[in-house]
Amino acid sequence: MSDDQDDQISDTQETDETGEDSLFQAPPIGEQERMVEAILFASSDAMTVAQLNARMPHGSDAAEALVHLVKRYEGRGVRLNKVGDAWAFRTAPDLGFLMQNEQVETRKLSRAAVETLAIIAYHQPVTRAEIEEIRGVSVSRGTVDQLLEMEWIRFGRRKMTPGRPVTFVVTQTFLDHFALENARDLPGLKELRAAGLLDNRLPPSAMPTLVEPDDEPEEDINQSEMFED
């Protein structure tokens, strides 16, 4: 091979390394910007420039695409923020208040609240003392207050027994939330436990099967006499 041919091969290798005459041309910067946007939008975690480059076509420059993308999202409801060495889309700080309702809706009830709610739903109208007797532990005021605040339970009629204790019943809001027409549509004890909504330490008698109106014993027909209108 001649010296001229060696020089030609050497020049070709150098231009390949610089990317100027590469066989793999990088996409236009506008297309790279769209790629970075798509990757970050679909990712649940923030991503570094190196991670972005690894997913993009050969010769792409994710860092440059990010510069353009940041400018494009300025003043928008969603911003492209740098999180440490990585990048991610985040809600604009001044619009954070719009997420409050979602946060309230998704908060998880404590096990004590779930058990108390289940007992009220299946035994309504029921007093605090009766709830404590079924659970085997005392019911904190905070647990009841939480359910009242969510409007899933309300105060019922007072029982015409010594002390005239107040009772609790579930509300229309509770039925609407769980797509129930009435309390008789509630799932059975086994279904509740299978879903992890009920502690196995509760006795089977805590969640009796609701009887249909035609099957109610006659002595229960006059139970309204036990309550104050």
ZAMARGU-4260 file (C-alpha; in steps of 0.2 Angstrom, whole numbers, plus 5000, padded with zeros to 4 digits):
<rodrens>
0) 5000/5000/5000 | 5007/5017/4995 | 5010/5031/5007 | 4996/5041/4998 | 4984/5027/5002
5) 4990/5027/5020 | 4987/5046/5022 | 4970/5044/5015 | 4964/5031/5027 | 4971/5041/5042
10) 4962/5056/5036 | 4946/5046/5035 | 4948/5039/5053 | 4951/5057/5059 | 4935/5064/5051
15) 4925/5049/5058 | 4931/5053/5076 | 4926/5071/5074 | 4909/5066/5067 | 4910/5078/5052
20) 4910/5064/5039 | 4902/5051/5050 | 4891/5038/5041 | 4879/5040/5056 | 4872/5058/5055
25) 4864/5064/5071 | 4846/5070/5070 | 4842/5088/5068 | 4843/5097/5085 | 4824/5100/5085
30) 4821/5081/5083 | 4833/5078/5097 | 4824/5090/5108 | 4808/5080/5105 | 4817/5064/5109
35) 4823/5071/5126 | 4805/5077/5129 | 4798/5060/5126 | 4810/5051/5136 | 4809/5062/5151
40) 4790/5062/5150 | 4789/5043/5150 | 4802/5041/5164 | 4796/5040/5182 | 4814/5045/5188
45) 4825/5059/5184 | 4838/5055/5171 | 4856/5061/5168 | 4863/5067/5152 | 4873/5051/5150
50) 4857/5041/5152 | 4848/5052/5139 | 4863/5050/5126 | 4863/5031/5129 | 4845/5030/5122
55) 4846/5043/5108 | 4854/5040/5091 | 4872/5040/5088 | 4880/5057/5088 | 4865/5066/5098
60) 4869/5079/5110 | 4856/5078/5125 | 4865/5092/5134 | 4861/5104/5120 | 4844/5098/5117
65) 4840/5101/5136 | 4845/5119/5134 | 4832/5122/5121 | 4819/5111/5130 | 4822/5122/5146
70) 4818/5138/5137 | 4803/5130/5128 | 4795/5126/5145 | 4798/5142/5154 | 4782/5150/5160
75) 4772/5134/5157 | 4762/5124/5170 | 4776/5110/5169 | 4794/5114/5170 | 4810/5105/5166
80) 4820/5105/5182 | 4838/5099/5186 | 4838/5087/5200 | 4856/5085/5206 | 4865/5079/5190
85) 4848/5073/5182 | 4833/5081/5174 | 4815/5079/5176 | 4798/5087/5173 | 4790/5095/5188
90) 4774/5105/5191 | 4777/5124/5192 | 4779/5129/5210 | 4766/5142/5209 | 4753/5129/5204
95) 4756/5117/5218 | 4740/5122/5226 | 4731/5113/5212 | 4737/5096/5218 | 4730/5098/5236
100) 4714/5089/5232 | 4723/5075/5224 | 4734/5073/5239 | 4719/5073/5251 | 4710/5060/5240
105) 4724/5048/5240 | 4729/5048/5258 | 4728/5031/5266 | 4717/5027/5281 | 4725/5020/5297
110) 4720/5002/5301 | 4711/5008/5316 | 4701/5020/5305 | 4697/5006/5292 | 4691/4994/5306
115) 4681/5007/5314 | 4673/5012/5298 | 4669/4994/5293 | 4661/4990/5310 | 4650/5006/5309
120) 4645/5001/5291 | 4640/4983/5296 | 4632/4987/5313 | 4624/5004/5311 | 4618/5013/5321
125) 4632/5008/5333 | 4639/5017/5348 | 4657/5020/5353 | 4656/5008/5367 | 4649/4994/5355
130) 4663/4998/5342 | 4676/4996/5356 | 4668/4980/5362 | 4669/4972/5344 | 4687/4978/5341
135) 4693/4974/5359 | 4702/4990/5360 | 4697/5008/5363 | 4693/5020/5349 | 4703/5036/5349
140) 4694/5052/5346 | 4706/5056/5332 | 4700/5041/5322 | 4682/5045/5324 | 4686/5064/5320
145) 4695/5058/5304 | 4680/5049/5297 | 4668/5063/5302 | 4680/5075/5293 | 4680/5064/5277
150) 4661/5064/5279 | 4660/5045/5278 | 4651/5044/5294 | 4639/5055/5304 | 4630/5055/5321
155) 4615/5045/5322 | 4600/5045/5334 | 4604/5044/5353 | 4600/5027/5360 | 4587/5026/5373
160) 4598/5018/5386 | 4607/5024/5401 | 4617/5039/5397 | 4608/5041/5380 | 4624/5037/5370
165) 4626/5044/5352 | 4627/5032/5338 | 4636/5032/5321 | 4630/5028/5304 | 4638/5029/5287
170) 4634/5043/5275 | 4628/5045/5257 | 4646/5051/5253 | 4653/5034/5259 | 4641/5025/5248
175) 4645/5036/5233 | 4664/5033/5235 | 4662/5014/5235 | 4648/5014/5222 | 4636/5006/5233
180) 4617/5009/5232 | 4615/5005/5250 | 4624/4997/5265 | 4617/4980/5260 | 4628/4980/5245
185) 4644/4979/5256 | 4656/4965/5253 | 4657/4950/5265 | 4670/4947/5279 | 4680/4936/5268
190) 4681/4948/5254 | 4687/4962/5266 | 4701/4952/5274 | 4706/4946/5256 | 4708/4964/5251
195) 4718/4968/5267 | 4705/4980/5273 | 4702/4971/5289 | 4713/4964/5303 | 4712/4945/5305
200) 4712/4948/5324 | 4694/4954/5323 | 4682/4940/5328 | 4670/4933/5315 | 4655/4940/5324
205) 4662/4958/5321 | 4656/4958/5303 | 4640/4948/5302 | 4631/4945/5286 | 4618/4957/5283
210) 4601/4949/5282 | 4588/4954/5269 | 4573/4964/5275 | 4561/4949/5273 | 4573/4938/5284
215) 4573/4950/5298 | 4567/4943/5315 | 4551/4950/5321 | 4559/4956/5338 | 4570/4968/5327
220) 4555/4977/5319 | 4552/4988/5334 | 4571/4992/5337 | 4567/5010/5333 | 4560/5011/5351
225) 4578/5010/5357 | 4582/5026/5349 | 4578/5044/5352 | 4570/5054/5337
</rodrens>
